[in-house]
Amino acid sequence: MNTSNKINDLRSELNDHNYRYYVLDDPVISDAEYDRLLRELQLLEDAHPDLIADDSPTQRVGAPPLDGFGNIRHRIPMQSLANAMDTEEILAFHDRLIRRLGKEQAIEYIAEPKLDGLAVELVYEKGKFVNGSTRGDGTTGEDITQNLKTIRAIPLTLRVEAQSVPALLEVRGEVFIRKDDFLKLNIQQEANDKPVFANPRNAAAGSLRQLDSRITATRPLSIFCYQAGMVEGMTFETHSEFLAALQNWGFPVNPEIKILNGIEEAVAFHSDLESRRNTLPYEIDGSVFKVNNYDLQEKLGSRSRSPRWAIAGKFKAQQETTVIENIILSVGRTGAVTPVAKLVPVKVGGVVVSNVTLHNQDEIDRKDIRVGDTVLIQRAGDVIPQVVKIILEKRPANSSPFKMINTCPECDHDIYRPEGEVVARCQNLSCPAQVKRRIEHFVSKNAMDIDGVGEKLIDQLVEKNLVKSVDDLFRLSVDQLSDLERMAEKSADNTISALNNSKSTTFHRFVHALGIRNVGEHVAKVLEKAFSGNMEDFMKTNVEDLEAIVEVGPIVAETIVKFWTDKNNVNIVNNCFDLGIVLEPVNNETEQIFAGKTFVFTGSLESITRKEGKEIVESRGGRAAGSVSTKTDYVVAGKNAGSKLMKAEELGISVLIESEFLDLVK
């Protein structure tokens, strides 16, 4: 046998073993034997580089590290799915389909687990893998071709024994890491003195976004394919037919996928899958139901953000029991003192939870939460940990109700709870905890936006008494910063430059940065317009003048006046100006065409960002809100708009696409 034939036979044999391992789950050789065959092929190709092909199993790794990721535009948008939070919403989804189809009829569904991974698209031309990308904003994703090639489960060339292949084939799938592989990966991370990953999804996403594909190749990434993008040269009548073709071409397809007759079987599938979710070898957070027939899919159509013919059934929040070891008090930048339960660490939905906020004393009293209690906790929306209830049967005999102390845990100053409020506060403005949080807020992106001044640096600045209030930031020197931990001279230089660059700012950014209670980013912009950017007038204002401003109520007015009656606050602000802060002039001459109108922006815009859109609205007298309500006048919807668009449609609110909004501005 000549060398060329030998190389081709080895490639074919290795591809067949990949197919048997990843698609059929029926390997016939050991990993060691597979590695021996791969090594044999590698040696032959090294000796005959003219015979190396792009789709050879040896070419999965080896591309040089990238400087950054390029972009790939999806020929067909990768839409998200609408969610059904319970059985009633799954049934309502079916009812909507029946109404839209115009008659009662049996609907065949395809059901599958909703994987908790990263969505990708694989593109094949004439059977060969040419590129792959992330979902991105649904229209354009990042080009991660080299990283996807490292995943052995992804065929570089489609199998053609069973059937022909399309001229163009786009396949959507979910890249993930299996639970046992995730545990092994974290053991390796610890052994190499590297940080461990929080959960399998983060590990998978981080692995796919490595600029060096050699790093990605060391990560145990898996994939299940489940959807078509553009297909040219071949047609299918049903989704199940397409999935069968995927398997024949060499793609892994989830073995849990089932064809269901009617919505009752879909509900039963969802319930069964939820009961088994923790026994599966990978993380899932729901089930997905799709109409099987492609003609019906086309008839049902799509919304701007999601198809009407599919829905994701979400599982209930996962719950676990653990024990409260202690209750500590945390102090925020406004002096709010919040009780936090320290738990015996427990894994909930794939994430280790060791702390949970108890909000305030009233909430603790309502649930009668005590140190030593065994509690049922869950991650609300699979994100925020919360105490669901106390298991009284396991309460220690010597437990006693928890009562917050009357002094601040950080500075021993008195804690005060204003009448009518549930939050207790430390009244000491020099409290170290408050100082740190105020500075963190002052330098944050939507405030003064000062790069290089992070939490760890702020901790050192406050603890070494270099910064006692925000104006002290502008007194810092390179020498002072260079003496701090992890601050070389170059880093110190960069930080001082960032501080100096931030001195030219706007009225609303500076006012927002001051952290006046009840004065957020939007109210700061309202005040900027009302006072024409004149800080001196703003500092001398009174409650009556403030209440005369549209969108400023009595509570906001009182907190502003109270802020300026504190001489320390006035001195800090004057010091900032003495140290070089300059406010840009305000132009209030723009025609107020949106006066009295409320806009909500949702989805991904192209010509402008959502933030820029909000600024356009506010500069023309309108208000940009964060949520849709009956008071909303317009919703500006970009690509992949979410639940805000759905609510706007339900309420009959005018929806504008980006070009229509810009025309309205003109």
N, C-alpha and C positions, 0 to 999 in steps of 0.2 A: 504493500500500500504506500502510495507516495505521500509526502508531507502534507500537501494541500487537502487530500482526502482525509488523512488522519485528523487534521485540525477541524475540519467540518464535522467529522463523526463525534469528536469530543464535545464540540459546541452543541450539537444536537442532543447528545447524551446528557450533558449538564442541564440544558433547557428542559429536557423531559423529566429529570429528577426535581427540578424546581416546580414543575407543574404537578408532579405527584405529591410533593411535600406541601405546597402552599394552596393548591386548588382542590386536590382530591383528599388531602390529609391522609395519604397512604404511602409513606416513604418506603423504598425497598433497599436503600443503602444507609450506612451510618454517616454522621457528619464528617468523621475522619476520612471515610472513603471518598465523600464528595470533595473534601479539601484536597485529597491526593489527585483526583482527576483535574481539578481546577489548576493545581500547581503544574501538572503535566502539560496542560494547554498553555499556561503562562510561559513555560520554558520553550515550547515549540514556537510560540509567537515572538518571543524575544530573539530567537535565532533566525526567524524569518519575518521581520517587521513588515515586509511588503504584503504579507498575508493577513495582517490584522484588520478586522472589520469593526465598524463602530458599534454593532450590536452584539459583539462577542461578550460572553460572560466575564471576561477579564477586564472589560472596559467600563465596568460600573464605577470604579474609583480611579483617580489619577489626574483629574483636571486640576490645574493650578488654582490656588485660592483667588476668590473674586474681591474686587474693591468695593462692590456693592451689587444689589440685585437690580436687574432691569425689569421692565413691565411687559406683560402679555395681555392683550385685550381678548376677552372671551367672545367668540362669535355669537353665542347665545348666552345671555346673562345667567349667572349662577344665583338664582333667587333663594331667599330664605323661606321657611315654612311658617304658616300661622300655627299658633299653639292652642291646644285644647287642654285645659287645666283639670278636667274631671270627666266622668262618664257622660254627664249631661251635655257637655260641650262637644264630645265626640258624636253623640246622637244628633245634636243640632247641626253639625257639619254635614251629616248624611241628609238631613231634612233640606238643607240649602241646595244640595246637589239635585235632589228630586224636584224641588221647585224650579230650579234653573233648567233642568232637562224637560220640564213641561208635562211629565206624566210619571205615575208610579211604576217603577221598574226595578228589577233585581240588579244590583251593582256588584260586580266582582272586584275585590280589593286585593292589592299586594301589601302585605304587612312585613315590617322588618324592625329590628332594634335600632334605636337612635343612639349611635355611637358618640362618645364624648371625646372627640379627637379634632383633627384639623382637616377641613375640606380642601380637596385638590382637584385639578383637571389634568388629564393625560391626553396628549394629542398624537395620533398615529396617521402617517401618510403611507399608503400602499403597504400597510402592515408593519411599518417600522416606527418606533418611538422617536418623535422629533423634538418635543418639548413638553414641559409640565409647569404648572403654576398654582399658586394659592388662590383661594376664592377672592381675597382682597375686598373691594367694595361691591363685588358682584358683577361689575362691568370690566374692571381691570385688576389683575393679580400680579404678584411678584414672580419673576422667572426663577424657579428653583429646580430647573431641569437636572443639573449635575447632582443635586442632593437626592432627587427622586430615583435617579439611576442606581443609587447605592442600595435601594430596597430590593432584595432578591425576588420578592413576591410579584414585583411589577415586570411583566415580560418586555424585553427590548425588541423582540420580534414576535408577531402574533403566530400562534399555531394555525396551520392551514390544512391539517389532515382532515378535520371534520367538515369544513365548509370554506367557501371563499371569504375574502375579507373586503371591507369597504375601501374605496379610494381614500376617503377621509373618515376618521373615527375619533370622536372626542368622548372620553369616559370620565365621569365624576366618581370620586371615592373619598373615603375617610381614612387618613393616616392616624395610627394610634399605637400605643404600647401596651402589651398585655400585662396583667397584674403581676405575674411571677417574674417577667422580664424587668418590670419596673423596680421590684425589690432588689433584684440582682444588680441593676444599674446603680441604685443608691448605695449599695454595699461597695461597689467599685469606686464611686465618688468619694466615700468616706476613706477608703483605703488609700486613695491618691490625694487625700487632704483637700478635696474640692467640695463646694457646697452641694448638699443634696437637693433634689427636686421636690416641690411641694406635692405634686400629684402627676399621674401619667399624662394628662393632657398638656400640662406645662412642659413636661419633658419632651413630648412629641413635637410641640410647636417650636420649642427652642432648638431642637435637633435639626428640624427642617430649615431653620433660618441661619444656619452656620455658613459663613462665607467660605470655609474650607470643607469641601465635601469629604475629606478624609476623616474629619471629626464625626460627621453625620454617619459615615460607614461603621463607626464603632457603636452606634446606638441601635437597640433592638426594635426597629420600626416595623410595623405590620400595616396592612391595608386591606379594606374590603371595598369593592366597587359596586355601585348601586344605581347609576343613572347615566343616561346618554346626554351628550351635548349635541353638536352638529354631526350628522351621519350622512355621507354621500356615497351613492352606489349600492345601497341596500335598504330595504324597508322592512318594518315589522308591524304586526297587527296589535300585539300586546306587549306590555312591559315584561311579563314573565318569559315571553319568547326572546326578548332582548337579553335578559339575564342569563338564559340558557346559552345564548350565543357567546356572552362574555366568558362563561366558564370554558366553552370549547376553544375560545381564542387564547385561554391561559390566564384569565384574571381570577383572583380569589373573590368569591361571592359568599356572603354570610349564610351559613347553613340554617340559621333560624328563620330565614325568609319563608313566608307561606302565602299561598293563594287562599283567599277567604270568600265565602259566598254570603254577602250581606253584612250589615252593620252589627248584627248580634254576634257573629263570629269575631268581628273586629274587637268588640268590647271584651269578649272572652279572652282573646289573644293578649290584649293590653293587660288585663288582670293577671293572667298567668305569667306573663313576662315580668311584671312588677314583683310578683312573689318569688321569682327566680333570679332577679337582677344581681344579687350578691353571690350567686353560685356560678355566674358566667365568668370566663377567664379574662374579660375586659370590662371597662367601665361603660355603662350606658345610663342615660337620664330620661329615657322615654321610649315610645314606639312611634313608628311612622306608617301612615296608611295612604296608599295611592290608588286611584282608579286604574284598573289593569288595562282596559281597552284604550288604545291611543286615539281612536276616533272620538270617543267620549271625552277624553282629555282635551282634545282640540275644541270640541263644542263647548266645554265648560270654560275654557280660557284661563286667563291670569289677571290678577290685579297688578299694580305697578311693582309691588314688593314681593308677591308670593303667588303660586298657582292656586286656582280654586279647587283643583282636583286632588289635592294632597293636604294632609294636616299632621302635625306632630302632637301625639298624646303625651303630656308630661306626667311623670310620676310624682307622687306625694313626697314632701320633704322627708329625707331619711332621719331617723331618730335613734339616739343612743342614750344609755344611762351612764352617769359618772357621779363623782362626789365633789362637793365644794370644799376645798381645803382652806380657803381664806377669802375674805372680802376686803379689798383695798380701795382707797380713794384716789382718783385721778383728777388732776387740775388742768383745765383748758385755758386758752388765751384770754377769755372773757372772765376768768375766775370761776367758771362753772365747776363744781365738785361732783364728779360722777362715780358712783360705786361700781366696782368691777369684780366679778367672781373669778377667783383663781381655781381652776379645775384640775383634777387628776386627768392628764391628757388622754383624749379618746378620739378615735378616728370616726368622723361622720361624713359619709359620702365621699370618701377618698382623701379627706383633709383632716389633719390632726388639729383638734381644738383644745386649747388650754386656758383661754380667757373668754368671758362673755360679759357684756355690759348689762348692768341691772337698772340702768337709767336714772332712778331717783328713789328717795326714801318711800314715797307713796307707792311705787311699783313693788318695792320690797315688802312693804306692809300688806299690800293686796294679795300677793302670792305667799306671804309668810316665809320668806327665804332666809335660811340660817346657815351659818358655818357648820359643816359636818353633814348637811343634808345630801341625800341621794336625789339627783334631779334627772328629769328627762329633757334632753336638749335636742334641737334640730337646727339645721342651717336653712333659714327662711329663703325660699327661692334657690336653694342649694348654694347660698352665698353667706348670709349674715347669721352667725350663731345666736341662738336665743333660748332662754329657759322656757320650756312648755309647761311643766308642772313639777311639784315636789312629790316624792314618794314617801308619804308620811309613815308608812309601815316600817321604813328603814331609818327613821330619824333617831339619832342618839338620845338616850334618856336625859343627859345633862345639857342639852342644847338650850340656848336662850335667844330671844328675838334680837335681830341686828339693829342697832341704832347708830346713825352717823355721829361722829364726834363733833364738838362745837368749834374746833380749831382746825386750821388748814394743815394737812399732813406735810406740806412743803416748807411753810414758814411760821407755823404756830399762830398766825393771825386769826382773829375771830371769823367764823363762817356765818353768813347772813342769808336768810331765805326771805326774799321780798314777799309781801302779802299778795296772795292770789297767784303765786308762781310755784311750780313744783321743784324748780332747780335751786339748790343752795349754792352760794358763791363766796369765794374769798375776796374780801374787800381791799386787800393789800396789793396795790399796783406794782410794787417792787418784788412781789412773790417770784422766786426764781422760775417756777414752773410756768407762770403766766408770761414772764419776760421771754422765755424760750419760745412759747407758742405764738406770742405776738410778733416776734422777729421772724419766725417761720412764715407767718401770714404776710408780713410786710414785704418779704423778698419773693413771695410766690409769683407764679406766672401771670395771673390776672391782676396782680397788684403792681409792685415795682419791677417785677421780672428780672431779678438779679441772679445771674448764673454763678455757680461755684460756691454759693453760701447755702450749704445743706445742713441737715439735722445734726450730724456729728460735729461739724465745725461750730455751729451755734451753741451746742452743749459746752464745748471748750471755751468759747468766748465768754459765756455767762459765768461758768464755774471759775474762771480765772479773773473775773471782774473786769474784763476788757470792754464788755458791753453791758450796760445796765438798762438802756432804753434804745429805741431804734436810731436816734440821732448819733449815738456813739459809733454806729457802723461807718459813718463818714469821717470819723476821726482815726480810724485804724491805719496803721502803716505796714509797709512790706516787712520791716524788721519784726514787728509784733506777730504778724501771721507766720513768718518763717520759723519762729520758736515753737509753734504748736505741732502736735503730732500729725504725721502724714501731710505736712505742708512744706514742700521744698520751696526754694526761692521763686522758681518759675510759676508754681501754683499760686504763691502769694502775689506775684506780679499780676497774674491773670485775674485774681479776685479783686484786687484794687482797681484794675482797669474796668471790671464789670460794675463795681460800685460807682466809679466816676461816670461811666456811660449812662447809668440809670438816673443821674441827676437831672437830665432833661426829660421831663415826663408830662403827663396831663393832669388836670385838676381831678378828674374822676378816678384815675389810677391812684393818685396820692391819697385822696380821701378814703377810697376803698382800703388802701394799705394801712391806714391808721387804725382800722379794726373797731370803729365806733359801733356799738351794739345796734342791731337792726338796720344798719346801713351796708347793704351788699353792693355788688357791682352795678345793678340796675339803678338803685336809688342814688348812688354816687353820680351816675350820668344825669339823672333828673336834676340833682342839685347843681351840677356843672352848668346845665342850661339855665337854671333859675338864677344863679349868681354870676352868669357870664364868665365863669372861671376866676372870679375875684375871691381869693382866699380870705383877705382881710374882712370883707363884708360877711362872708360865711361864718367867720369866727365870732363876729359881733351880733349875730342874728338872735331873734327871740322866738318863743313858741308861736305867737300869733302870725308872724311873717312866714314861718315854716309851714304852718297848717294851711296857709293860703295857697301853697304850691300843690298842684294836682299830683296825686300819688304819695303825698306825705301826710300821714295821719297823726293823731295826737301822741301815740306811743313813740313813733319815730322822732317827732318834734321834741318831745321831752328828753329822750336819750341824747339827742344832739346837743341841746342846751346844757344838759348836765355834764356832758363831756367837756364843753368849753368853759364851764365854771370851775373846773379843776385847773389851777394855775400850772401844775406840773405838765399837763397835756399841752397847754398853750406854749410853755417854754420849750418843750420838745419840738413842736412844729416850727417855732421861730428859729430854733437852733438848726433845724434842717435847712431852712432858707439861708441862714447865715453861712452854712457849710457848703452852699452851692446848688441846692435844689432850685430848678427853674421850671415854671409851668408854661406849657405852650399856650398861645392865645387861642381863645374859643371863637369859632365863627358861628354866630347864631342867625346869619342872614339867609341860610338855606330855606327854601320855601317849605312850609310845614304842611305838605300834602297828605301826610298820614296822621294828622292830629286827631286824637280820639279813636284811632284804629289799633287793634291788637293783632300781631302776627305771631305765628309759630313756625319755626323751621324744622324740617325733619329730613332724614336721608342724606346722601352725599351729593353736594353741589359741585359743579365743574368750573365755572368762570370765577366764582367767589366762594369763600368759605362761609359756613353758617354764622361764624362770629362776625365776619364782615357784613353779612346780610342784616344781622341784628343792629350793627352800628349804623347802617344805611337807614333802617326804619327809625331808630331813635333820633338820628340827626334831622329827620324830617317830621318830628313831632309825634311819632307813633310809639308803641310799646311792643317789645319783643318778649313774649312769655315762653316759659319752658314746658307748659302742658296745654292741651286743648280743652276748652270748656265752652259753655254757651255764650261767653263773652268774647270768644275769639272771632275775628272778622275774616282772616285769611290764614290758610296753611300753605306754606311754600314747600313743595315736596320734591326732593331730589331722588337719585337712584336708591333703590332698596329702602324706601321709606317704611317705617315700622307701624306700631300700633297707633301712633298719633294720626296717621293718614286714615286708618280704619275708623277711628273715633270721629274724625272730621266728616267722613262720608256718612256715618250714622246720624250725626247732628245736622247734616245739610249745610256745612260750612264751605265757603268758596275755597277751592284748591287750585293753586297756581303752580305751574312748572317754572323752572328757573328763568327761562327766557321771557315768560309772561310777567314775572315779578320785575325783571330788569326793564321791560317795556313800560310797566306801570311807574317805575321810578323816573324814567325819561319823560 
